[in-house]
Amino acid sequence: MLSITTPQKQLLSIRDNFKERRLDIGYTQHTLSERSGVSLGSIKRFESTGAISLNSLLKLSLILECIDDFSSIALAKIDSSRPVSIEALQKASRKRQRGNR
């Protein structure tokens, strides 16, 4: 099954989820920065644009108690018959044509 989620949509969803979790716990950006060791500037940039290093994201997830959610990333087996690129998808959708002798 082809996913319709784009990397940008996923990034913004993660950003929104982290901000909501921070607010639900009752942390300010400053408090989260102090507890996680991630700079305040990085947290502000993450919450406004979604840009953050993986290392910083994992530090935040530890403090926000959601680090275990990362353990399932990329665990699913890849279906070798599934197209893995736009070109492969286009090629798979073409009907086979036979030439005349």
Summary of the structure (lengths in Angstrom):
residues: 101
radius of gyration: 20.3
end to end distance: 37.8
largest distance: 75.5
contacts: 189
relative contact order: 0.11
helix: 60%
strand: 0%
